[in-house]
Amino acid sequence: MTDQADLFDVHLPPSAGIVLKDEAGLFTTSEAIAEGAGVQHKNILQNLDNNMAHFEEFGRVTIQKEPFSTQGGLQLKRSARLNEQQATLMLTFLRNTPQVLAFKKALVKAFYEMAAIIRSGAPRSLEERSLALIAELGAVVDRQRAELEVAAPKVQAYDQFLDADGTYSVGNVAKMLGRSQNKLFADLRNNGIFIAKGAMANTPYQQYMHHFAVKAYTYTRADGTEGTSYTTRVQPSGLDFIQKKLQLKVTA
């Protein structure tokens, strides 16, 4: 049995596409994700190792070790094959830079196109369709580069508000959106995103929790008893979520 992916007997170069097919179905590779998202391959593998149980909820992850030559001799390079669900999960672990967002769309489209080719039952047209997809993905890369050049100043502006833990304070998000902190809290409560009353006031409802981080703090009341207060932080994905939900634009 050959170790190469089965492309319906159409022999394309290794860079022919980000989605391929083997006996298990459609997949992409850890290298393709790293290149498309603009991150180091070792970081993709580290995310995979640290969260393997989560990835394997969507099927077995195939890990390959391929030999390659270096000045120090022959070494083995690890590579992973991820199905569509696993690849999508991997991208949720990456920060939503403009390049990552563009690659997410390209990857979704690539899986859809390859699935459509398989369903069509027309293997003879696979090469033509794959080459067309390659050209389209090349155009996506060119657009990514242009978008990154335009977005670079905005990304730097975002970063100046980002704390060491990778989240934003609600106050800084309010500044970025041209709002006061109290006004933003009120908007989030009025739109059913934050809880309005009780001990958990100004914290997100469970369905929105993945866009935020809630930290609990213990304090001592005047009578000597202890209480707990909660501070809501905003994840990078939460900034985009708040903009869309409240129909606001970043002004900072």
C-alpha positions in Angstrom: 0.0 0.0 0.0 1.4 3.4 -0.9 1.5 6.2 1.7 0.4 8.8 -0.8 -3.1 10.2 -0.7 -5.4 8.7 -3.3 -6.4 11.5 -5.7 -8.5 9.2 -8.0 -5.3 8.3 -9.9 -4.8 12.0 -10.8 -1.2 12.7 -9.9 -0.8 16.3 -8.7 2.2 17.9 -7.1 2.4 18.0 -3.3 1.3 21.7 -3.3 -1.8 20.9 -5.4 -4.3 21.6 -2.7 -4.9 21.9 1.0 -7.5 19.1 1.0 -6.7 15.6 -0.1 -8.4 12.2 0.1 -7.2 8.8 1.5 -9.0 5.6 2.4 -10.4 7.3 5.5 -11.9 10.3 3.7 -11.0 13.9 3.1 -8.2 15.5 5.1 -5.8 18.3 5.3 -2.3 18.3 6.9 -0.7 20.1 9.8 1.8 21.7 7.4 -1.0 23.0 5.2 -2.7 24.6 8.3 0.6 26.1 9.5 1.4 27.6 6.1 -2.1 28.9 5.4 -2.6 30.3 8.9 0.9 31.8 9.0 2.0 30.1 12.2 4.9 27.7 12.9 4.3 24.1 12.3 5.7 23.1 15.7 2.9 25.3 17.3 0.2 23.3 15.4 1.7 20.0 16.6 1.9 21.3 20.1 -1.8 22.3 20.1 -2.5 18.8 18.7 -0.5 17.1 21.5 -2.0 19.2 24.2 -5.6 18.6 23.1 -5.4 15.2 21.5 -8.4 13.9 23.4 -10.6 16.7 22.0 -9.4 16.1 18.5 -10.0 12.4 18.7 -13.6 13.0 19.6 -13.9 13.5 15.8 -12.0 10.5 14.7 -8.5 9.0 14.9 -5.7 11.5 14.2 -3.1 10.0 11.8 0.5 11.0 12.8 3.2 10.3 10.2 7.0 10.5 10.6 8.9 11.2 7.4 12.7 11.2 7.1 14.5 14.3 5.9 18.2 15.2 5.6 19.9 17.9 7.7 23.5 18.9 8.2 23.4 16.8 11.3 22.2 13.7 9.4 18.9 12.1 8.8 16.0 13.2 11.0 12.3 12.4 11.3 9.6 15.1 10.7 6.2 14.7 12.3 3.1 15.5 10.4 -0.6 15.0 11.1 -3.6 14.4 9.0 -6.8 16.1 10.2 -10.3 15.6 8.9 -12.6 18.5 8.4 -13.9 18.6 12.0 -10.4 18.3 13.4 -9.0 21.0 11.2 -11.9 23.3 12.2 -11.2 22.6 15.8 -7.5 23.3 15.3 -8.3 26.7 13.9 -10.3 27.6 17.0 -7.1 27.3 19.0 -5.4 30.0 16.8 -5.7 33.7 17.3 -8.1 35.3 14.8 -5.6 37.3 12.8 -6.7 38.5 9.3 -4.6 35.7 7.8 -6.2 33.0 10.0 -9.7 34.3 9.2 -9.0 34.3 5.5 -7.5 30.8 5.7 -10.6 29.5 7.6 -12.8 30.5 4.7 -10.4 29.0 2.2 -10.3 25.7 4.1 -14.0 25.4 4.4 -14.4 26.1 0.7 -11.7 23.5 -0.1 -13.4 20.8 1.9 -16.8 21.7 0.3 -15.3 21.6 -3.2 -13.5 18.3 -2.8 -16.7 16.7 -1.3 -18.7 18.0 -4.3 -16.2 16.5 -6.7 -16.4 13.1 -5.0 -20.2 13.3 -5.0 -20.3 14.2 -8.7 -18.8 10.8 -9.5 -16.7 12.4 -12.2 -13.1 11.4 -11.4 -11.8 12.4 -14.9 -12.6 16.1 -14.1 -10.8 16.0 -10.8 -7.5 17.4 -12.2 -9.2 20.2 -14.0 -11.3 21.1 -10.9 -8.3 20.8 -8.6 -6.2 23.0 -10.7 -8.9 25.6 -10.8 -9.1 25.4 -7.0 -5.3 25.8 -6.8 -5.6 29.0 -8.9 -8.4 30.3 -6.6 -6.4 29.5 -3.5 -3.5 31.3 -5.0 -5.7 34.3 -5.4 -6.8 33.9 -1.8 -3.2 34.0 -0.7 -2.6 37.2 -2.7 -5.7 38.8 -1.1 -4.5 37.7 2.3 -1.2 39.4 1.8 -2.9 42.6 0.7 -5.4 42.4 3.6 -2.5 41.9 6.1 -0.7 45.0 4.8 -3.9 47.0 5.2 -4.7 45.5 8.6 -1.3 45.7 10.1 -1.8 49.1 11.8 -5.2 48.0 13.1 -3.7 44.8 14.5 -1.0 46.8 16.3 -3.8 49.0 17.7 -5.7 46.0 18.9 -2.5 44.6 20.5 -1.9 47.7 22.6 -5.1 46.9 24.5 -4.5 43.2 24.8 -3.4 42.1 28.3 -0.7 39.5 29.0 -3.3 36.7 29.4 -4.5 37.3 25.8 -7.8 39.0 26.8 -9.2 42.5 26.8 -10.8 44.3 29.7 -14.4 45.5 29.0 -13.2 49.1 29.6 -10.6 48.7 26.8 -13.1 47.2 24.5 -15.4 50.1 25.2 -12.6 52.5 24.2 -12.0 50.6 21.0 -15.7 50.9 20.1 -16.0 54.5 21.1 -18.3 53.8 24.0 -18.0 54.4 27.8 -17.6 51.3 29.9 -21.0 51.8 31.6 -22.7 52.2 28.2 -21.1 49.0 26.8 -22.2 47.0 29.9 -25.7 48.4 29.5 -25.8 47.5 25.8 -24.5 43.9 26.6 -27.2 43.5 29.3 -30.0 44.9 27.1 -29.1 42.6 24.2 -29.2 39.5 26.4 -25.5 38.8 26.3 -24.7 39.7 29.9 -26.7 38.8 33.0 -28.5 41.9 34.3 -29.0 41.1 38.0 -27.8 39.0 40.9 -24.4 37.8 42.0 -23.4 37.1 38.4 -24.5 40.5 37.0 -22.3 41.7 34.1 -21.1 38.2 33.3 -22.0 36.4 30.0 -24.8 33.9 29.7 -23.5 30.4 29.2 -24.1 30.3 25.4 -21.8 33.3 24.9 -19.1 32.2 27.5 -16.6 31.0 24.8 -16.2 34.7 23.7 -15.3 35.8 27.3 -13.3 34.8 30.4 -14.8 35.3 33.9 -12.5 35.5 36.8 -13.6 35.1 40.4 -12.2 37.2 43.3 -12.7 36.7 47.0 -13.1 39.7 49.2 -13.8 40.4 52.9 -17.0 42.2 53.8 -17.2 44.8 56.6 -18.7 42.2 59.0 -15.8 39.9 58.4 -17.5 37.4 56.1 -16.1 36.6 52.7 -17.8 37.2 49.4 -17.0 36.6 45.8 -17.1 39.1 42.9 -16.7 38.4 39.2 -14.8 40.2 36.5 -15.5 39.6 32.9 -12.7 39.7 30.3 -13.2 39.7 26.5 -11.5 37.1 24.3 -10.2 38.2 20.9 -13.2 36.4 19.3 -15.5 38.4 21.7 -14.4 41.7 20.2 -15.6 40.6 16.7 -18.7 39.1 18.3 -19.6 42.3 20.2 -19.0 44.4 17.1 -21.4 42.3 15.0 -24.0 41.8 17.8 -24.2 45.5 18.6 -23.5 46.7 15.0 -20.5 48.7 16.1 -17.1 49.5 14.5 -13.7 49.7 16.1 -12.7 53.4 16.3 -9.4 53.1 18.2 
